[in-house]
Amino acid sequence: MPAKKRSRGRVSPSSVGRVGTLTLEYLRQGQRTVFGRTNCQTPWHLLPPIYLDETGTAYTLLLNPSGGLVGGDCLSICMKLDKDAHVLISTPSANRVYRSESEISVQEADIRLGPGAILEWVPEPTIPFAGSRFRQAIRVQLAPGGTVMLWDAIASGRIARGERWAFASLDNEIWITTASGQSVLERYHLNPTEKGGVGLATDWDYVASLYLVSDEVSSEVWKRLEEQLAAILEERPGLVLGGLSQPAAPGLAVKLVARSAPDLNAMLEAMWGAIRAQLWGLSAPALRRY
């Protein structure tokens, strides 16, 4: 009998997505912050901390060797910083989100800081490709004395290929809560095809947020930092447009748009340097990407 012809039906998009979890625990051990219990599930890859200077800060790269997120991917990060741990988180390259016909790519981070812990969260920008669908949520819970500096930047797309604001949808949430229950919440939805599109961001190539929250910083230091950051935002007229405010939680919030990646990076480096100098007497580190 002739062999039956095999069906070539389309693969459901939901069947190709990956579910990956990265669990990171940090402990203060003498002069250094080190890993506690850690594990990862593909596509996450676990890299040991790098120590860039004598402060013992655990510099950790979030590595996804698959190259980016496809429709149906659901990646999560669970992070815990024990008492007095100091952690610097970044990524080796931009977070790419690929085109999807229907399924959303999801990335979530749940972070808890113990008493006196410090987290500097400075990943490279997210690049949503044309036709991509992305949802991100970053939630941070602070114990008394905990401090978080959180940077989040999103590109308009693959700018060199002319894919500005061509993604299908993008949802973003940042939620930081202090030990006393005060919180900062940023939540937005972007769909370039809907009425209004992306609003005033249309003429810019990058959108970014910087949040600095701590219940142990004095009002005098907050005032000095506010003045410094406001001055930095004025340094590139026409290339960067930004605003600074004091949120409901003790700290500062910055929102900005930039014309190019060099303009965006210059803003981050200048503001980060001012924050490190004022809060910890440190200079901005020279990050390694490997």
ChimeraX attribute file (.defattr): number of C-alpha atoms within 10 A of each C-alpha:
attribute: neighborCount
match mode: 1-to-1
recipient: residues
	/A:1	3
	/A:2	4
	/A:3	5
	/A:4	6
	/A:5	6
	/A:6	6
	/A:7	6
	/A:8	6
	/A:9	6
	/A:10	6
	/A:11	8
	/A:12	11
	/A:13	16
	/A:14	13
	/A:15	10
	/A:16	13
	/A:17	18
	/A:18	18
	/A:19	16
	/A:20	18
	/A:21	21
	/A:22	21
	/A:23	19
	/A:24	19
	/A:25	18
	/A:26	25
	/A:27	22
	/A:28	20
	/A:29	12
	/A:30	8
	/A:31	11
	/A:32	16
	/A:33	23
	/A:34	24
	/A:35	16
	/A:36	15
	/A:37	11
	/A:38	14
	/A:39	13
	/A:40	16
	/A:41	15
	/A:42	15
	/A:43	20
	/A:44	21
	/A:45	17
	/A:46	19
	/A:47	13
	/A:48	12
	/A:49	19
	/A:50	17
	/A:51	16
	/A:52	14
	/A:53	10
	/A:54	8
	/A:55	12
	/A:56	20
	/A:57	23
	/A:58	25
	/A:59	22
	/A:60	22
	/A:61	22
	/A:62	17
	/A:63	19
	/A:64	19
	/A:65	11
	/A:66	11
	/A:67	14
	/A:68	18
	/A:69	27
	/A:70	24
	/A:71	24
	/A:72	22
	/A:73	24
	/A:74	19
	/A:75	23
	/A:76	22
	/A:77	19
	/A:78	16
	/A:79	18
	/A:80	22
	/A:81	28
	/A:82	21
	/A:83	18
	/A:84	19
	/A:85	27
	/A:86	26
	/A:87	22
	/A:88	21
	/A:89	16
	/A:90	20
	/A:91	19
	/A:92	17
	/A:93	18
	/A:94	17
	/A:95	19
	/A:96	19
	/A:97	26
	/A:98	20
	/A:99	21
	/A:100	21
	/A:101	11
	/A:102	15
	/A:103	19
	/A:104	25
	/A:105	25
	/A:106	21
	/A:107	20
	/A:108	18
	/A:109	18
	/A:110	16
	/A:111	19
	/A:112	20
	/A:113	28
	/A:114	22
	/A:115	17
	/A:116	19
	/A:117	25
	/A:118	24
	/A:119	23
	/A:120	20
	/A:121	19
	/A:122	18
	/A:123	20
	/A:124	17
	/A:125	22
	/A:126	20
	/A:127	22
	/A:128	29
	/A:129	25
	/A:130	22
	/A:131	19
	/A:132	26
	/A:133	27
	/A:134	29
	/A:135	16
	/A:136	18
	/A:137	17
	/A:138	19
	/A:139	17
	/A:140	21
	/A:141	19
	/A:142	27
	/A:143	20
	/A:144	16
	/A:145	19
	/A:146	26
	/A:147	26
	/A:148	21
	/A:149	21
	/A:150	21
	/A:151	20
	/A:152	19
	/A:153	21
	/A:154	20
	/A:155	24
	/A:156	24
	/A:157	24
	/A:158	18
	/A:159	15
	/A:160	7
	/A:161	9
	/A:162	11
	/A:163	15
	/A:164	21
	/A:165	27
	/A:166	18
	/A:167	26
	/A:168	22
	/A:169	20
	/A:170	19
	/A:171	15
	/A:172	18
	/A:173	15
	/A:174	19
	/A:175	15
	/A:176	23
	/A:177	19
	/A:178	22
	/A:179	17
	/A:180	11
	/A:181	10
	/A:182	13
	/A:183	18
	/A:184	22
	/A:185	13
	/A:186	12
	/A:187	11
	/A:188	9
	/A:189	12
	/A:190	18
	/A:191	17
	/A:192	18
	/A:193	13
	/A:194	10
	/A:195	8
	/A:196	11
	/A:197	13
	/A:198	16
	/A:199	10
	/A:200	9
	/A:201	15
	/A:202	14
	/A:203	14
	/A:204	19
	/A:205	20
	/A:206	26
	/A:207	21
	/A:208	18
	/A:209	19
	/A:210	20
	/A:211	22
	/A:212	23
	/A:213	24
	/A:214	23
	/A:215	18
	/A:216	13
	/A:217	15
	/A:218	11
	/A:219	11
	/A:220	9
	/A:221	13
	/A:222	19
	/A:223	12
	/A:224	13
	/A:225	20
	/A:226	20
	/A:227	12
	/A:228	16
	/A:229	20
	/A:230	17
	/A:231	11
	/A:232	17
	/A:233	20
	/A:234	14
	/A:235	13
	/A:236	13
	/A:237	9
	/A:238	9
	/A:239	15
	/A:240	21
	/A:241	17
	/A:242	18
	/A:243	14
	/A:244	17
	/A:245	13
	/A:246	16
	/A:247	17
	/A:248	11
	/A:249	20
	/A:250	20
	/A:251	24
	/A:252	22
	/A:253	20
	/A:254	21
	/A:255	17
	/A:256	20
	/A:257	24
	/A:258	24
	/A:259	16
	/A:260	15
	/A:261	13
	/A:262	11
	/A:263	15
	/A:264	21
	/A:265	14
	/A:266	15
	/A:267	21
	/A:268	19
	/A:269	13
	/A:270	15
	/A:271	22
	/A:272	21
	/A:273	16
	/A:274	20
	/A:275	23
	/A:276	16
	/A:277	14
	/A:278	17
	/A:279	14
	/A:280	8
	/A:281	10
	/A:282	13
	/A:283	13
	/A:284	14
	/A:285	14
	/A:286	8
	/A:287	12
	/A:288	13
	/A:289	10
	/A:290	10
